[in-house]
Amino acid sequence: MRTIVIIGGGTATFTLLKGLRGFPTNNIVIVSTADDGGSTGTLRKELGVMPMGDIRQCLIGLSYTVPVLQDLFMYRFDRGSLKGHNVGNILLAALQKVTGSPEGAIAESARLLNVRGEVLFVSRQPTTLSATLKDGTRISSEHELDEPITKKRAAIETLALTKADANPRALDAIARADAIILGPGDLYTSTFPNLLVPGIAPSIRTSKAKKILITNIMTKLGQTDGFKASDFVREANRYLGGKDEALLLDTVIVNTKKPDAAVLARYKKERADFVEPDIQAIKGMGVQVIASGILSNHVHKKAKGDALKRSLVRHDAEKTAEIIWNLIR
């Protein structure tokens, strides 16, 4: 059985996991500890628990329990004093208190959800993500970086993370991986914070695993404005510690199918655009490119009570997973 390590979390990783379930793979997700927005951020601040939102989504993505239990962990209140809170986040917060550790909370939730695979925090401490923009402005939280207050902001120059020690289990997973996947998902708030934890990027660089990047379908305001697919590649290489354009990635998976006009118009209102698949530019970097129409036909709707912005379009889980499987089998 092949072991796949996904560096990320959130909705995009949840979608990918649904596709990978159809193949004989051992799936391990490494998740950031910097999330401080929405229900997760509130529970983190008020209860002093680790940020469990991405953990929850990944556990459900790896779950083989009855649908009603999965739905329970996904349910979000849309009214009253619990408006915006997710039941799974609350349960994981409570389990951290009951078991005495985040690892205990994850283990018990995995047992309840009949999870096959692993979901790991990248570090054993909560962290705070910050960024310096190209105009010198400093952003001091993951949530502020993820959802800009204004519709115009300078590009991100550098990211920084408060001190944290790499989770030994995460390092072990990377060491035994057959494939390491970066993305899809928000580069600067979901993927790259993991690479800032000391020891994680060097472990990926020295790993013999196939290193795969999945570029996003749409740009994101305040993070990847104006990005083409090749820009995702350059930034991933930079945060992995690559130098002088020597790419550390083996393969880049790029979507070539545009959403329909109505969906693009909705994104345009949020100042987001289709990520141009500049295939030749990536090939010029010396990396393998797999370009395919892997856009899901389903347009997703946000759950009631959810205060955060969510993607309308996502990758086709089955098609993307099949590409990955063909690369490693």
N, C-alpha and C positions, 0 to 999 in steps of 0.2 A: 504494500500500500504506500502511495506517495504522500509525503507530508508537505502541506502548503501553509506558509505563514503569510498572513495578510496584515500589513501595517496600516492601520486606519481606524475604522469605527463608524458609527452612525448609519444613516439610511442607505448610503451607497454600498457599504460593506454588507449590510443586512441583505440587500438585493443580490449581491454576488454570492453570498452563502447559500441562498435559495437555489441557485443554479448549480453550485458545486456539490450539493447534496445528491445529485444524480450520478456522481462518479465515485469510484473507490478511492477517496482521498481522506487523509486525516487533516482536518482543517483547524488551524490555530490562529486566533486573532490577537494582535497586540494593540492595546488601546491607550490613548493619552490620559494623563491625570490632570489636565489643565482646563477641562470643561467647567465653565462657571456661569452658564446661561440657562434660562428657562427653569423648569421644574428642578433639574439637576443642580443648578446654581443655588436655588433657594434652599434646598435640603442640605447642600454642602455648607452654606453659610449658617443656617439656623441650627443644624444638628451636629456639625463638625464631622460629617461622613465623607468618604471618597466620592467623586463624581461618578454616578452609576448609570447615566443615560445611555452612553454608547455600549457599556457592558450589557445592559438589558437588551438592547436591540440585537446584539450579536448572539446572546444566549438564545433568543427566540429564533434567530436565523439557523441555529444549530439544533433546534428542538425537534423532538419526535413524539411529543405528547399530544393529547387530544386538543382539537382546535379551541375549545372553550377556555382552556387554561392559557393557551397562547394569547387569546383575545383579552383575558384578564390582565396579563402582564403588559399588554399594549394599551389598555383602556385609559383614556384621559378625561378627567372631569371638566365639564364646560360651564359650571355654575357653582355658586356658593363659595365658602371659604377655601375649598380645595380646587377652585377653578385653575386650570392650567397644569395641575399636577397629574402625573402619570402613576397608575397603581403599581406598576412594576418598580418604578423608582422608589416609591414609598416602602414597598416590601423589601427591596434590597437594602434600603437605609435601616429598616427595622432589624433585618437579619444581621447587619454589621454590628448592631448593638447587642443582639441576642448571642451571637457567636463570638463576639469580641474582636473580630478582624474582618477586613474586606475580603480576604481570601476565603474565609469561612462563609461569608454571605454569598459569594459567587458559587462556591461548592454546593451549598444547600439549594440555591436556586437552580443550578444545573441538574441536581438530583430531581427536584420537583418537575422540571421541564423535560426530563429525559434527554439531556444534551449529549450529542456525540461530537467530540472535539473539545477544544479548550478556548477559553477567553481569559486573557491575562492583562493586568495593568503593566504598562511599560516600566513603572517605578513603584516603589512601595510607599511613596509619600505624595500627597497632593501637591500640585505645582501651580504656578502662576505664569501665564504666557504674556509677553509684551512684544511690541514691535516698534522699530524706528522707521518712519517714512522718509522718502527721498527729499522731502522739504524740511526734515528735521523734527517733525511732529512725533511725539511718543504716544503710543497706544498702550494702555496699562492693564488690559484684561482680554481674555479670549472672546468674551461675548461682544465687547465693543469692536474687536477686530472682525468678528464674524458678521455683525450687523451694524454697519456704519450709521451714525446718526444723520449725517448729511449725504446728499446724492453725489457729492464730488469730494474726492480725497486723493492725495498723492499716492504713488505706488509704494509698495513695501520694499524697504531697503534690506533690513535684517530683522530676524526674530531672536528673542532671548527667552530663556526659561530659568525660573528659580532653581536653586540647587536640588538635585535629586540623584539617588543611586539607582542604577539599572536593576530591575528585577532579575535575579538569577534564573528564574524559570523562563523569562523572555529570552535571555541570552542563550540558554540551552535549546530553546525552540529554534532560534535562528541557526544555531550550529548544526542541527540535524535536519534542516529543511531541504527539500528537493526543489522548491520554488519559493521565492519571496516576492510578494506582490505589493506594490505601492499604488494606492488609488483603487477605484475612482473615489472621489470625495473632495472636500475642501482642502486644498494643498496646505494652506498656512494655519489652519485651525484643527485639522484632523490628522493629516499625514505627517507633516514636518515636525510638529512638537515631539513626536516620538523619537525623531532622529537627533534632537537636541539633547536627549538624555545621555550623559557620558557612557561610552561603551557600545551604544546601540549601532550607530553608523559604522564604526570600525568593524564590528562583528558582521555586519552585512557586507562590507567591502571584502572581507577575507573569506566569506562563505563561498563554498563551491556550488551553492544553489543557483538555479537560473533566476536572474533578477528581472522582473517584469513590471513595467509601468503601464497603467491603464489611464489614458487621458480623459478628461471630462467632456461632456457633450456641450455644455454651455459655460460661458465665463461667469464670474461672480463679482458683483460690485465690491470694490475696495480690496479685492485680492488678486484677481486675474483679469482685470480690465484689459481688453485688447489682445489677450493671449491667443496665439496660434498653438497648434499641437506641439510644435518644436520648442515653444517657450516652456511648456510643461516639462519637456525633457531636460532642458538646460537647468531649470530650477531644481528638479529632482536630483540631477547630477551634482549641483552645487551643495545641496544639503546633505548628500551622501559623502561629501568630502572629495569629489572629483576635482582634478586640477588640469589646467591647460587643455580643456575640451576633450580630455581623455575620458570617454564615457564609461561609467561603471555598470550601466544597464545592458542587458542582453537583448531584450525585446520590448518594443512599445506597441501596444494595442490601441488603435485609433478608430473612432467611429467616423463614418463617412456619410451617414444619412441625416439630412436636416429634418427637424420637426416641421409640422405644417405651418402655414402662414399665420393662423389664428394663435397658435402657441407661441410662435416667435414674436408676435405683436404683444402678447402678455409679458413676455420676458423683456421686451424693449422698454416697457414702462418701468421696469426695475433696473434699467441700464445694463442688461445682460445680453450677450450675443452668442451666436453659434460659434463654436471653436473650429476655426478653419483647419482642415486636415492637410497641412502642407507636407505631404509625404516625402517629396524629393529633398526638402531641407533636412528632414530627419535622417533619411538614407545617407545624406552627405556627411552626417556625423559619424557614420560607420556602425549604426545599430540596426538590427533587424526590425522591420516594420510589418505589422499585420493590420491592414486597413480593410474594414468591413462595415456594412450597415448594421450595427448592433444596437440601434435605438429601439427601445420597447415601443410597441404601438399603443400602450396604455398611458393615458394622461392621469396622473395621480392627483388626488384631492387631499387637502389638509384636514386633519381631525379637528372637530369642534373643541374649542378651549385651548388649542395649541397657539401660543403667542409667538413662536419662532417662525421664520420664513423657511419654506420647504421647497424642494425641487419638484417641478411639474413633470419633467421628463427624466427617465432613468435608462440605464443600459438594460438590454434584454438579458436576463439572468442566464437562461439556458445557452444562448449563442455565445456569450462571453465565457461561460464556464467550459464550453466545448473547445474553444480556442485554447484556453489554458491547459486543458487536459491533453490536447494534441501536442502541446509543446513539451510536456513532461512525461508522457506515458512511455 
